[in-house]
Amino acid sequence: MAKTEAKEKSIVSGIFGWFKNTFNEKYWDSLKFSLYCLTHPLDGFWDLTHEKRGTYAAANTILIATVLVRLLNLKYTSFVIQTVYWEDLNVWLYIASILFPLALFVVGNWATTTLFDGKGKLGQVYIGTCYALTPYPVMQVPLMILSNGLTTSEAQFYTVLSVISLVWCGALLVSAMGQIHEFSGFKNILFLIFSLFAMLVMVFILMLFFSMITQGIGYFYSLYREFMFRM
């Protein structure tokens, strides 16, 4: 009996260990693959989705790293480059200002391309979008450190490199969406523009929805006050 239990435990621990090692290996491989996508965007983003080289875990890691770097930039970038008024800053709203547009783009791009034979799934669009953000944390961390040694006259150097990191992200995003949906260059650009319009439509619908909810709550609250007053 004891031998049977020991054997079962060894089997379970072996399976758990294999799963843990496999997950870790795949996670690190998919995370390192984001660096390949930096310099080989066409091949990289094709393999990312069609060859399953990307994972949600790595995509989430890149997204979290991007958000953290944005927050660290506020704290540790030299005052010569930027001035932050902390008393007016809401950190949670600042984080939402990053995540909310990204979520709108992912949903908007997937929704518009699905109507016109886009090959990408919602999860693939999300992974591709997150991987396209890789240049931002990769470039902004050394720039943040470098900024503390720059003078006012040298601040333009920081600005140029910072803009390059954003343009690089944009170029990777264009490449990612083209490879994911298997669109030609013109069609890909066209649907990226449609995605921006879809984002505006979703924002309008959300604003209308919350406005109606606010008015509804106000109406029922006024009825409640009137009812209590007459009692």
KOLMI-516122 format. One line per field, with one value per atom (N, C-alpha, C): residue number from 1; y, x, z; atom name; residue in one letter. Coordinates in Angstrom, 1 decimal. Last residue first. Layout:
! KOLMI-516122
fivex c(NUM,...)
v c(Y,...)
u c(X,...)
w c(Z,...)
pami c(CA,...)
dokol c(a,...)
***
This chain:
! KOLMI-516122
fivex c(231,231,231,230,230,230,229,229,229,228,228,228,227,227,227,226,226,226,225,225,225,224,224,224,223,223,223,222,222,222,221,221,221,220,220,220,219,219,219,218,218,218,217,217,217,216,216,216,215,215,215,214,214,214,213,213,213,212,212,212,211,211,211,210,210,210,209,209,209,208,208,208,207,207,207,206,206,206,205,205,205,204,204,204,203,203,203,202,202,202,201,201,201,200,200,200,199,199,199,198,198,198,197,197,197,196,196,196,195,195,195,194,194,194,193,193,193,192,192,192,191,191,191,190,190,190,189,189,189,188,188,188,187,187,187,186,186,186,185,185,185,184,184,184,183,183,183,182,182,182,181,181,181,180,180,180,179,179,179,178,178,178,177,177,177,176,176,176,175,175,175,174,174,174,173,173,173,172,172,172,171,171,171,170,170,170,169,169,169,168,168,168,167,167,167,166,166,166,165,165,165,164,164,164,163,163,163,162,162,162,161,161,161,160,160,160,159,159,159,158,158,158,157,157,157,156,156,156,155,155,155,154,154,154,153,153,153,152,152,152,151,151,151,150,150,150,149,149,149,148,148,148,147,147,147,146,146,146,145,145,145,144,144,144,143,143,143,142,142,142,141,141,141,140,140,140,139,139,139,138,138,138,137,137,137,136,136,136,135,135,135,134,134,134,133,133,133,132,132,132,131,131,131,130,130,130,129,129,129,128,128,128,127,127,127,126,126,126,125,125,125,124,124,124,123,123,123,122,122,122,121,121,121,120,120,120,119,119,119,118,118,118,117,117,117,116,116,116,115,115,115,114,114,114,113,113,113,112,112,112,111,111,111,110,110,110,109,109,109,108,108,108,107,107,107,106,106,106,105,105,105,104,104,104,103,103,103,102,102,102,101,101,101,100,100,100,99,99,99,98,98,98,97,97,97,96,96,96,95,95,95,94,94,94,93,93,93,92,92,92,91,91,91,90,90,90,89,89,89,88,88,88,87,87,87,86,86,86,85,85,85,84,84,84,83,83,83,82,82,82,81,81,81,80,80,80,79,79,79,78,78,78,77,77,77,76,76,76,75,75,75,74,74,74,73,73,73,72,72,72,71,71,71,70,70,70,69,69,69,68,68,68,67,67,67,66,66,66,65,65,65,64,64,64,63,63,63,62,62,62,61,61,61,60,60,60,59,59,59,58,58,58,57,57,57,56,56,56,55,55,55,54,54,54,53,53,53,52,52,52,51,51,51,50,50,50,49,49,49,48,48,48,47,47,47,46,46,46,45,45,45,44,44,44,43,43,43,42,42,42,41,41,41,40,40,40,39,39,39,38,38,38,37,37,37,36,36,36,35,35,35,34,34,34,33,33,33,32,32,32,31,31,31,30,30,30,29,29,29,28,28,28,27,27,27,26,26,26,25,25,25,24,24,24,23,23,23,22,22,22,21,21,21,20,20,20,19,19,19,18,18,18,17,17,17,16,16,16,15,15,15,14,14,14,13,13,13,12,12,12,11,11,11,10,10,10,9,9,9,8,8,8,7,7,7,6,6,6,5,5,5,4,4,4,3,3,3,2,2,2,1,1,1)
v c(61.3,60.4,61.2,63.1,63.0,62.1,62.5,63.8,63.8,60.0,60.1,61.5,60.7,59.7,59.8,62.4,62.8,62.0,60.6,61.8,62.3,58.8,58.3,59.5,60.4,59.8,59.3,61.0,62.1,61.6,58.5,59.1,60.2,58.1,57.2,57.8,60.1,60.1,59.3,59.3,60.6,60.7,56.9,56.9,58.2,57.9,57.0,57.0,59.5,60.1,59.2,57.4,58.5,59.2,55.9,55.3,56.4,57.7,57.2,56.6,58.0,59.2,58.7,55.5,55.9,57.2,55.4,54.4,54.9,57.5,57.5,56.6,56.5,57.8,57.9,54.2,54.1,55.4,55.4,54.5,54.3,56.8,57.5,56.6,54.7,55.7,56.5,53.4,52.7,53.7,55.3,54.9,54.2,55.4,56.6,56.2,52.8,53.3,54.5,53.0,52.0,52.4,54.7,55.1,54.3,53.0,54.2,54.8,51.0,50.7,51.9,52.4,51.9,51.6,52.5,53.7,53.4,49.8,50.5,51.8,49.4,48.9,49.4,50.8,51.2,50.7,49.3,50.7,51.2,46.9,46.9,48.3,47.6,47.2,47.2,48.3,49.3,48.9,45.7,46.9,48.0,43.0,43.7,45.0,40.8,41.9,42.4,38.8,38.5,39.5,39.4,39.3,38.9,39.2,38.5,38.3,41.0,39.5,38.7,43.5,42.9,41.4,43.7,43.6,43.0,43.9,42.8,42.6,46.2,44.9,43.8,48.1,48.0,46.6,47.7,47.5,47.3,48.5,47.1,46.7,51.2,50.4,48.9,52.0,52.1,51.3,51.4,50.7,50.8,53.3,51.9,51.1,55.7,55.4,53.9,55.4,55.4,55.1,55.6,54.4,54.3,58.1,56.9,55.6,59.7,59.7,58.4,59.2,58.9,58.8,60.3,58.9,58.4,63.0,62.3,60.8,63.6,63.7,62.9,63.3,62.5,62.4,65.4,64.1,63.1,67.6,67.3,65.8,68.1,67.4,67.0,69.5,68.2,67.4,71.9,72.0,70.6,71.1,71.6,71.6,68.0,69.4,69.8,64.7,65.6,67.1,62.8,63.3,64.3,61.8,62.5,63.1,60.5,61.8,62.6,57.9,58.8,60.3,56.6,56.8,57.8,56.8,57.4,57.6,55.4,56.8,57.5,52.8,53.5,55.0,52.7,52.4,53.1,53.0,54.1,53.9,50.8,52.0,53.0,48.7,48.5,49.7,49.8,49.6,49.3,50.1,51.2,50.9,47.9,48.9,49.9,46.3,46.0,47.1,46.6,47.6,47.4,44.4,45.6,46.7,42.7,42.5,43.7,43.8,43.8,43.6,43.1,44.5,44.7,40.3,41.1,42.6,39.7,39.3,40.2,40.8,41.3,41.0,39.3,40.8,41.3,36.8,37.1,38.6,37.1,36.9,37.1,37.5,38.5,38.3,36.3,36.2,37.3,37.1,37.2,37.0,37.4,36.0,36.0,39.2,39.2,37.9,39.5,38.4,38.5,41.7,41.8,40.7,41.5,41.7,41.6,41.4,40.2,40.3,44.0,43.1,41.8,45.2,45.6,44.7,43.7,43.8,44.2,44.0,42.7,42.7,46.8,46.2,44.8,47.0,47.7,47.1,45.5,45.1,45.7,46.9,45.5,45.0,49.6,49.2,47.8,49.3,49.7,49.4,48.5,47.6,48.0,50.9,49.6,48.6,52.8,52.9,51.6,51.5,51.7,51.9,51.6,50.3,50.5,54.4,53.5,52.3,55.4,56.1,55.4,53.8,53.6,54.3,55.1,53.7,53.4,57.5,57.5,56.1,56.7,57.3,57.3,55.9,54.9,55.4,58.3,57.2,56.2,61.5,60.3,59.1,64.5,63.3,62.2,66.8,66.8,65.5,66.4,66.7,66.7,66.2,65.0,65.2,67.3,67.9,66.7,67.0,66.3,67.0,68.0,68.4,67.7,66.7,66.9,67.3,67.3,66.8,67.0,68.3,69.0,68.6,66.4,67.5,68.4,63.1,64.3,65.5,60.3,61.1,62.5,59.2,59.2,59.9,59.4,59.6,59.9,59.0,60.1,60.5,56.6,57.8,59.0,54.8,55.1,56.4,54.7,55.3,55.7,53.5,54.8,55.5,51.2,52.1,53.5,50.0,50.3,51.3,49.6,50.5,50.9,47.9,49.2,50.1,45.7,46.4,47.8,44.9,45.4,46.1,44.1,45.2,45.8,42.0,43.2,44.4,40.3,40.8,42.0,39.7,40.4,41.0,38.3,39.5,40.4,36.1,37.0,38.3,35.0,35.3,36.3,34.4,35.4,35.9,34.0,33.5,34.7,33.1,34.1,33.5,31.1,31.5,32.5,29.9,29.8,30.2,30.3,29.2,29.1,32.4,31.2,30.0,34.3,33.8,32.5,34.5,34.8,34.2,34.3,33.1,33.3,36.9,35.7,34.5,38.4,38.5,37.4,37.7,37.5,37.5,38.4,37.0,36.7,41.2,40.4,38.9,42.1,42.2,41.3,41.7,40.9,40.9,43.3,43.5,42.7,42.7,44.1,44.3,40.0,40.7,42.2,39.3,38.9,39.7,40.1,40.8,40.5,38.2,39.6,40.4,35.9,36.1,37.5,36.0,36.4,36.6,35.1,36.5,36.9,32.6,33.5,34.9,31.5,31.5,32.5,31.8,32.5,32.6,30.1,31.5,32.3,27.6,28.2,29.7,27.1,27.2,27.9,27.2,28.2,28.3,25.0,26.3,27.4,22.9,23.2,24.6,22.9,23.2,23.6,22.3,23.6,23.9,19.8,20.9,22.3,18.3,18.5,19.7,18.6,19.1,19.3,17.3,18.7,19.3,14.7,15.4,16.9,14.2,14.2,14.9,14.2,15.2,15.3,12.0,13.3,14.4,10.0,10.2,11.6,10.1,10.3,10.6,9.4,10.7,11.0,6.7,7.7,9.1,5.6,5.6,6.6,5.9,6.6,6.7,4.2,5.7,6.5,1.8,2.3,3.8,1.5,1.6,2.2,1.3,2.4,2.6,-1.2,0.0,1.3)
u c(-44.3,-44.6,-44.5,-43.3,-44.8,-45.2,-40.6,-41.1,-42.6,-40.4,-40.1,-40.6,-41.1,-41.9,-41.7,-39.0,-40.4,-41.3,-36.8,-36.9,-38.3,-37.5,-37.4,-37.5,-37.4,-38.7,-38.7,-34.7,-35.6,-37.0,-33.7,-33.4,-34.3,-34.6,-35.2,-34.9,-33.1,-34.5,-35.2,-30.4,-30.9,-32.4,-30.4,-30.2,-30.7,-30.8,-31.7,-31.6,-28.5,-29.8,-30.9,-26.6,-26.5,-27.9,-27.3,-27.4,-27.4,-26.9,-28.3,-28.4,-24.1,-25.0,-26.4,-23.3,-23.1,-23.9,-24.1,-24.5,-24.4,-22.6,-24.0,-24.6,-20.0,-20.4,-21.9,-20.1,-19.9,-20.3,-20.5,-21.5,-21.4,-18.1,-19.4,-20.5,-16.3,-16.2,-17.5,-17.0,-17.2,-17.1,-16.3,-17.7,-17.9,-13.6,-14.4,-15.8,-12.9,-12.6,-13.4,-13.6,-14.3,-14.1,-11.6,-13.0,-13.9,-9.5,-9.5,-10.9,-10.1,-10.0,-10.1,-9.8,-11.2,-11.2,-7.0,-7.8,-9.3,-6.5,-6.1,-6.8,-7.6,-8.3,-7.8,-5.7,-7.1,-7.8,-3.4,-3.4,-4.9,-4.2,-3.8,-3.9,-4.5,-5.7,-5.4,-1.8,-2.9,-4.1,-0.5,-0.1,-1.2,-2.9,-1.9,-1.6,-3.3,-3.8,-2.6,-3.3,-2.9,-3.5,-3.7,-4.9,-4.6,-1.0,-2.1,-3.3,0.4,0.7,-0.4,-0.9,-0.8,-0.5,-0.4,-1.8,-1.8,2.4,1.7,0.3,3.0,3.5,2.7,1.8,1.3,1.7,3.4,1.9,1.3,5.9,5.7,4.2,5.4,5.7,5.5,4.8,3.8,4.1,7.3,6.1,5.0,8.8,9.1,8.0,7.7,7.5,7.8,8.6,7.2,6.9,11.4,10.8,9.3,11.6,12.0,11.4,11.0,10.1,10.4,13.3,11.9,10.9,15.2,15.2,13.9,14.4,14.5,14.5,14.6,13.3,13.3,17.4,16.4,15.1,18.3,18.8,17.8,17.2,16.7,17.1,18.7,17.4,16.8,21.0,21.1,19.8,20.4,20.7,20.8,20.0,18.9,19.2,21.9,21.7,20.5,21.8,21.7,21.4,21.6,22.9,22.9,19.1,19.6,21.0,18.7,18.1,18.7,19.6,20.5,20.0,17.4,18.7,19.6,15.7,15.3,16.5,17.0,16.8,16.5,16.8,18.2,18.0,13.9,14.6,16.0,13.1,12.8,13.6,13.8,14.5,14.3,12.2,13.6,14.4,9.6,10.4,11.9,9.2,9.1,9.8,9.5,10.6,10.4,7.1,8.4,9.4,4.6,5.0,6.4,4.1,4.5,4.9,3.1,4.5,5.0,0.5,1.4,2.8,-0.5,-0.5,0.5,-0.4,0.4,0.6,-2.2,-0.8,0.0,-4.6,-4.1,-2.6,-4.9,-4.7,-4.1,-5.2,-4.0,-3.8,-7.7,-6.5,-5.2,-9.3,-9.2,-8.0,-7.7,-8.7,-8.4,-7.2,-6.8,-8.0,-8.1,-7.8,-7.5,-10.8,-9.5,-9.3,-13.1,-12.2,-10.8,-14.5,-13.9,-12.8,-15.3,-16.3,-15.8,-12.9,-13.7,-14.7,-12.0,-11.4,-12.2,-13.6,-13.7,-13.1,-13.0,-14.4,-14.4,-10.2,-10.8,-12.2,-10.1,-9.4,-10.0,-11.7,-12.0,-11.4,-10.2,-11.6,-12.0,-7.8,-7.8,-9.2,-8.5,-7.9,-8.0,-9.6,-10.4,-9.9,-7.2,-8.4,-9.3,-5.7,-5.2,-6.4,-7.3,-7.1,-6.6,-7.0,-8.3,-8.2,-4.2,-4.9,-6.2,-3.7,-2.8,-3.6,-5.5,-5.3,-4.4,-5.2,-6.4,-6.2,-2.9,-2.8,-4.0,-4.2,-3.0,-2.8,-6.0,-6.5,-5.4,-4.2,-5.1,-5.7,-2.8,-2.1,-3.0,-3.5,-4.2,-3.6,-1.9,-1.9,-2.6,-1.7,-2.7,-2.8,0.5,-0.7,-1.9,2.6,2.1,0.7,3.5,2.8,2.0,6.5,5.3,4.7,8.3,7.9,6.6,11.1,9.7,9.4,13.8,13.0,11.6,14.7,15.1,14.2,14.1,13.1,13.5,14.6,15.1,14.1,12.6,13.1,13.5,11.4,12.8,13.4,8.6,9.3,10.8,7.7,7.2,8.1,8.9,9.4,8.9,7.5,8.8,9.4,5.2,5.1,6.5,6.2,5.5,5.5,7.1,8.1,7.5,4.6,5.6,6.6,3.6,2.9,3.8,5.5,5.3,4.6,5.2,6.5,6.3,2.6,2.9,4.2,3.1,2.2,2.4,4.9,5.3,4.4,3.3,4.5,5.0,1.3,0.9,2.2,2.9,2.2,1.8,3.6,4.6,4.0,1.0,1.9,2.9,0.1,-0.6,0.3,2.7,1.9,1.2,4.0,3.6,2.7,4.3,5.5,5.2,2.5,2.2,3.5,2.6,3.4,3.4,0.9,0.6,1.5,1.9,0.5,0.3,4.7,4.1,2.7,5.2,5.5,4.8,4.5,3.9,4.0,6.2,4.8,4.0,8.7,8.4,7.0,8.6,8.7,8.3,8.2,7.3,7.4,10.2,8.8,7.9,12.9,12.4,10.8,13.5,14.3,13.8,11.5,12.0,12.7,11.2,10.2,10.6,13.2,13.3,12.4,12.1,13.3,13.5,10.1,9.7,10.9,11.3,10.9,10.5,11.5,12.7,12.4,8.9,9.3,10.6,9.0,8.0,8.4,10.9,11.1,10.2,9.6,10.9,11.2,7.4,7.2,8.5,8.5,7.8,7.6,9.8,10.6,9.8,7.6,8.7,9.5,6.2,5.6,6.6,8.0,7.5,7.0,8.3,9.4,9.0,5.6,6.2,7.4,5.2,4.4,5.0,7.2,7.3,6.4,6.2,7.5,7.7,3.7,3.8,5.1,4.7,3.8,3.8,6.1,6.8,6.0,4.1,5.2,6.0,2.6,2.0,3.1,4.6,4.0,3.4,5.0,6.1,5.6,2.5,3.0,4.2,2.4,1.4,1.9,4.4,4.5,3.6,3.5,4.7,4.9,1.2,1.0,2.3,2.5,1.6,1.4,4.0,4.7,3.8,1.9,2.8,3.6,0.8,0.0,0.9)
w c(2.6,3.7,5.0,0.8,1.0,2.1,1.0,1.4,1.7,-0.1,1.3,1.8,-2.8,-2.0,-0.5,-3.5,-3.5,-2.7,-3.3,-2.4,-2.3,-5.3,-4.0,-3.0,-7.6,-7.2,-5.7,-7.5,-7.3,-6.9,-8.1,-6.8,-6.5,-10.6,-9.6,-8.2,-11.9,-12.0,-10.8,-11.4,-10.9,-10.9,-12.8,-11.4,-10.8,-15.4,-14.8,-13.3,-15.8,-15.8,-15.2,-15.7,-14.7,-14.6,-17.9,-16.5,-15.5,-19.9,-19.7,-18.3,-19.7,-19.5,-19.2,-20.3,-18.9,-18.7,-23.0,-22.1,-20.7,-24.2,-24.2,-23.2,-23.7,-23.1,-23.1,-25.3,-23.8,-23.1,-27.8,-27.3,-25.8,-28.1,-28.1,-27.5,-28.0,-27.0,-26.9,-30.4,-29.1,-27.9,-32.3,-32.1,-30.8,-31.9,-31.6,-31.5,-32.7,-31.4,-31.0,-35.4,-34.5,-33.1,-36.3,-36.3,-35.4,-36.0,-35.2,-35.2,-37.8,-36.4,-35.5,-40.2,-39.8,-38.3,-40.1,-40.1,-39.6,-40.5,-39.3,-39.1,-43.0,-41.8,-40.5,-44.5,-44.6,-43.3,-44.0,-43.6,-43.5,-45.3,-43.9,-43.3,-47.9,-47.2,-45.7,-48.6,-48.6,-47.8,-48.1,-47.4,-47.4,-47.6,-48.3,-47.7,-44.7,-45.6,-46.4,-42.7,-44.1,-45.1,-40.1,-40.9,-42.4,-39.2,-38.5,-39.4,-40.9,-40.9,-40.2,-40.3,-41.7,-41.8,-37.6,-38.1,-39.5,-37.6,-36.9,-37.4,-39.1,-39.5,-38.9,-37.3,-38.7,-39.3,-35.1,-35.0,-36.4,-36.0,-35.6,-35.5,-36.3,-37.5,-37.2,-33.6,-34.6,-35.8,-32.4,-32.0,-33.0,-33.8,-34.0,-33.5,-32.8,-34.3,-34.5,-30.2,-30.5,-31.9,-30.5,-29.9,-30.1,-31.7,-32.5,-31.8,-29.5,-30.7,-31.5,-28.0,-27.5,-28.6,-29.6,-29.3,-28.8,-29.5,-30.8,-30.6,-26.7,-27.4,-28.7,-26.2,-25.5,-26.3,-27.8,-28.0,-27.4,-26.5,-27.9,-28.2,-24.3,-24.1,-25.4,-24.3,-24.8,-24.8,-23.1,-24.6,-25.2,-20.5,-21.3,-22.8,-20.1,-19.8,-20.7,-18.7,-19.8,-19.3,-16.8,-17.1,-18.2,-16.8,-15.5,-15.7,-19.1,-19.0,-17.8,-18.8,-19.5,-19.3,-17.6,-16.9,-17.5,-19.8,-18.5,-17.6,-21.7,-21.9,-20.6,-20.7,-20.8,-21.0,-20.9,-19.6,-19.7,-23.5,-22.5,-21.2,-25.1,-25.3,-24.2,-24.0,-24.3,-24.5,-23.7,-22.5,-22.8,-26.7,-25.7,-24.4,-28.3,-28.3,-27.2,-27.6,-27.1,-27.1,-28.7,-27.7,-27.2,-30.2,-30.9,-30.0,-28.3,-28.8,-29.5,-28.1,-27.0,-27.4,-30.7,-30.2,-29.1,-30.7,-31.7,-31.2,-28.7,-28.5,-29.5,-29.8,-28.5,-28.4,-32.1,-32.2,-30.9,-31.0,-31.8,-32.0,-29.7,-28.9,-29.7,-32.0,-31.0,-30.1,-35.0,-33.9,-32.9,-38.5,-37.1,-36.1,-41.0,-40.5,-39.0,-42.4,-41.7,-41.0,-44.0,-44.2,-43.5,-43.0,-44.3,-44.5,-40.4,-41.4,-42.8,-39.0,-39.1,-40.2,-39.0,-39.9,-40.1,-37.0,-38.4,-39.4,-34.7,-35.2,-36.6,-34.4,-34.6,-35.2,-34.0,-35.1,-35.4,-31.6,-32.8,-34.1,-29.8,-30.1,-31.4,-29.8,-30.1,-30.5,-29.2,-30.5,-30.8,-26.6,-27.7,-29.1,-25.3,-25.3,-26.5,-25.6,-26.2,-26.3,-24.2,-25.7,-26.3,-21.6,-22.2,-23.7,-20.8,-21.1,-21.8,-20.5,-21.4,-21.8,-18.9,-20.1,-21.1,-16.6,-17.5,-18.8,-15.6,-16.1,-17.0,-14.9,-15.8,-16.4,-13.0,-14.3,-15.3,-11.1,-11.7,-13.0,-10.4,-11.0,-11.7,-11.0,-10.5,-11.2,-10.3,-11.0,-10.3,-8.9,-9.9,-10.6,-7.4,-6.7,-7.6,-9.2,-8.5,-7.8,-12.0,-10.9,-10.2,-13.6,-13.2,-11.9,-16.4,-15.0,-14.7,-18.3,-18.0,-16.6,-18.6,-19.7,-19.5,-16.2,-17.4,-18.6,-14.4,-14.5,-15.7,-15.7,-15.2,-15.4,-14.7,-15.8,-15.2,-12.4,-12.5,-13.7,-12.5,-11.3,-11.5,-15.1,-14.4,-13.1,-15.6,-16.4,-15.6,-14.2,-13.7,-14.4,-15.8,-14.4,-13.9,-18.1,-18.2,-16.8,-17.0,-17.5,-17.6,-16.4,-15.3,-15.8,-19.0,-18.0,-16.9,-20.1,-20.7,-19.7,-18.4,-18.4,-19.0,-19.1,-17.7,-17.7,-21.8,-21.5,-20.1,-21.4,-22.2,-21.9,-20.0,-19.4,-20.1,-21.8,-20.6,-19.9,-23.6,-24.1,-22.8,-22.1,-22.6,-23.0,-21.7,-20.6,-21.0,-24.3,-23.5,-22.3,-26.7,-25.6,-24.9,-30.0,-28.9,-27.9,-31.8,-31.0,-29.9,-33.6,-32.1,-31.3,-36.2,-35.7,-34.2,-36.5,-37.3,-36.8,-34.6,-34.5,-35.3,-34.9,-33.6,-33.5,-37.6,-36.7,-35.4,-38.3,-38.9,-38.1,-36.8,-36.5,-37.2,-38.0,-36.6,-36.3,-40.7,-40.3,-38.9,-40.2,-41.1,-40.7,-38.3,-38.0,-38.9,-37.2,-38.3,-38.1,-35.0,-36.2,-37.4,-33.2,-33.3,-34.6,-33.1,-33.8,-34.0,-31.4,-32.8,-33.6,-29.0,-29.5,-30.9,-28.7,-28.9,-29.4,-28.0,-29.4,-29.7,-25.3,-26.1,-27.5,-24.8,-24.4,-25.1,-25.7,-26.4,-26.0,-24.0,-25.5,-26.2,-21.6,-21.8,-23.3,-22.0,-21.6,-22.0,-22.5,-23.5,-23.2,-20.0,-21.2,-22.3,-18.2,-18.1,-19.4,-19.2,-19.2,-19.2,-18.8,-20.1,-20.2,-16.0,-16.8,-18.3,-15.3,-14.8,-15.7,-16.4,-16.8,-16.5,-15.0,-16.5,-17.0,-12.4,-12.7,-14.2,-12.7,-12.3,-12.7,-13.3,-14.2,-14.0,-10.9,-12.2,-13.3,-9.0,-8.9,-10.3,-9.9,-9.9,-9.9,-9.6,-10.9,-11.0,-6.9,-7.8,-9.2,-5.9,-5.6,-6.6,-6.8,-7.3,-7.1,-5.3,-6.8,-7.4,-2.8,-3.1,-4.6,-2.9,-2.7,-3.1,-3.3,-4.3,-4.2,-1.0,-2.2,-3.3,0.9,1.0,-0.3,0.0,0.0,0.0)
pami c(N,CA,C,N,CA,C,N,CA,C,N,CA,C,N,CA,C,N,CA,C,N,CA,C,N,CA,C,N,CA,C,N,CA,C,N,CA,C,N,CA,C,N,CA,C,N,CA,C,N,CA,C,N,CA,C,N,CA,C,N,CA,C,N,CA,C,N,CA,C,N,CA,C,N,CA,C,N,CA,C,N,CA,C,N,CA,C,N,CA,C,N,CA,C,N,CA,C,N,CA,C,N,CA,C,N,CA,C,N,CA,C,N,CA,C,N,CA,C,N,CA,C,N,CA,C,N,CA,C,N,CA,C,N,CA,C,N,CA,C,N,CA,C,N,CA,C,N,CA,C,N,CA,C,N,CA,C,N,CA,C,N,CA,C,N,CA,C,N,CA,C,N,CA,C,N,CA,C,N,CA,C,N,CA,C,N,CA,C,N,CA,C,N,CA,C,N,CA,C,N,CA,C,N,CA,C,N,CA,C,N,CA,C,N,CA,C,N,CA,C,N,CA,C,N,CA,C,N,CA,C,N,CA,C,N,CA,C,N,CA,C,N,CA,C,N,CA,C,N,CA,C,N,CA,C,N,CA,C,N,CA,C,N,CA,C,N,CA,C,N,CA,C,N,CA,C,N,CA,C,N,CA,C,N,CA,C,N,CA,C,N,CA,C,N,CA,C,N,CA,C,N,CA,C,N,CA,C,N,CA,C,N,CA,C,N,CA,C,N,CA,C,N,CA,C,N,CA,C,N,CA,C,N,CA,C,N,CA,C,N,CA,C,N,CA,C,N,CA,C,N,CA,C,N,CA,C,N,CA,C,N,CA,C,N,CA,C,N,CA,C,N,CA,C,N,CA,C,N,CA,C,N,CA,C,N,CA,C,N,CA,C,N,CA,C,N,CA,C,N,CA,C,N,CA,C,N,CA,C,N,CA,C,N,CA,C,N,CA,C,N,CA,C,N,CA,C,N,CA,C,N,CA,C,N,CA,C,N,CA,C,N,CA,C,N,CA,C,N,CA,C,N,CA,C,N,CA,C,N,CA,C,N,CA,C,N,CA,C,N,CA,C,N,CA,C,N,CA,C,N,CA,C,N,CA,C,N,CA,C,N,CA,C,N,CA,C,N,CA,C,N,CA,C,N,CA,C,N,CA,C,N,CA,C,N,CA,C,N,CA,C,N,CA,C,N,CA,C,N,CA,C,N,CA,C,N,CA,C,N,CA,C,N,CA,C,N,CA,C,N,CA,C,N,CA,C,N,CA,C,N,CA,C,N,CA,C,N,CA,C,N,CA,C,N,CA,C,N,CA,C,N,CA,C,N,CA,C,N,CA,C,N,CA,C,N,CA,C,N,CA,C,N,CA,C,N,CA,C,N,CA,C,N,CA,C,N,CA,C,N,CA,C,N,CA,C,N,CA,C,N,CA,C,N,CA,C,N,CA,C,N,CA,C,N,CA,C,N,CA,C,N,CA,C,N,CA,C,N,CA,C,N,CA,C,N,CA,C,N,CA,C,N,CA,C,N,CA,C,N,CA,C,N,CA,C,N,CA,C,N,CA,C,N,CA,C,N,CA,C,N,CA,C,N,CA,C,N,CA,C,N,CA,C,N,CA,C,N,CA,C,N,CA,C,N,CA,C,N,CA,C,N,CA,C,N,CA,C,N,CA,C,N,CA,C,N,CA,C,N,CA,C,N,CA,C,N,CA,C,N,CA,C,N,CA,C,N,CA,C,N,CA,C,N,CA,C,N,CA,C,N,CA,C,N,CA,C,N,CA,C,N,CA,C,N,CA,C,N,CA,C,N,CA,C,N,CA,C)
dokol c(m,m,m,r,r,r,f,f,f,m,m,m,f,f,f,e,e,e,r,r,r,y,y,y,l,l,l,s,s,s,y,y,y,f,f,f,y,y,y,g,g,g,i,i,i,g,g,g,q,q,q,t,t,t,i,i,i,m,m,m,s,s,s,f,f,f,f,f,f,l,l,l,m,m,m,l,l,l,i,i,i,f,f,f,v,v,v,m,m,m,v,v,v,l,l,l,m,m,m,a,a,a,f,f,f,l,l,l,s,s,s,f,f,f,i,i,i,l,l,l,f,f,f,l,l,l,i,i,i,n,n,n,k,k,k,f,f,f,g,g,g,s,s,s,f,f,f,e,e,e,h,h,h,i,i,i,q,q,q,g,g,g,m,m,m,a,a,a,s,s,s,v,v,v,l,l,l,l,l,l,a,a,a,g,g,g,c,c,c,w,w,w,v,v,v,l,l,l,s,s,s,i,i,i,v,v,v,s,s,s,l,l,l,v,v,v,t,t,t,y,y,y,f,f,f,q,q,q,a,a,a,e,e,e,s,s,s,t,t,t,t,t,t,l,l,l,g,g,g,n,n,n,s,s,s,l,l,l,i,i,i,m,m,m,l,l,l,p,p,p,v,v,v,q,q,q,m,m,m,v,v,v,p,p,p,y,y,y,p,p,p,t,t,t,l,l,l,a,a,a,y,y,y,c,c,c,t,t,t,g,g,g,i,i,i,y,y,y,v,v,v,q,q,q,g,g,g,l,l,l,k,k,k,g,g,g,k,k,k,g,g,g,d,d,d,f,f,f,l,l,l,t,t,t,t,t,t,t,t,t,a,a,a,w,w,w,n,n,n,g,g,g,v,v,v,v,v,v,f,f,f,l,l,l,a,a,a,l,l,l,p,p,p,f,f,f,l,l,l,i,i,i,s,s,s,a,a,a,i,i,i,y,y,y,l,l,l,w,w,w,v,v,v,n,n,n,l,l,l,d,d,d,e,e,e,w,w,w,y,y,y,v,v,v,t,t,t,q,q,q,i,i,i,v,v,v,f,f,f,s,s,s,t,t,t,y,y,y,k,k,k,l,l,l,n,n,n,l,l,l,l,l,l,r,r,r,v,v,v,l,l,l,v,v,v,t,t,t,a,a,a,i,i,i,l,l,l,i,i,i,t,t,t,n,n,n,a,a,a,a,a,a,a,a,a,y,y,y,t,t,t,g,g,g,r,r,r,k,k,k,e,e,e,h,h,h,t,t,t,l,l,l,d,d,d,w,w,w,f,f,f,g,g,g,d,d,d,l,l,l,p,p,p,h,h,h,t,t,t,l,l,l,c,c,c,y,y,y,l,l,l,s,s,s,f,f,f,k,k,k,l,l,l,s,s,s,d,d,d,w,w,w,y,y,y,k,k,k,e,e,e,n,n,n,f,f,f,t,t,t,n,n,n,k,k,k,f,f,f,w,w,w,g,g,g,f,f,f,i,i,i,g,g,g,s,s,s,v,v,v,i,i,i,s,s,s,k,k,k,e,e,e,k,k,k,a,a,a,e,e,e,t,t,t,k,k,k,a,a,a,m,m,m)
***
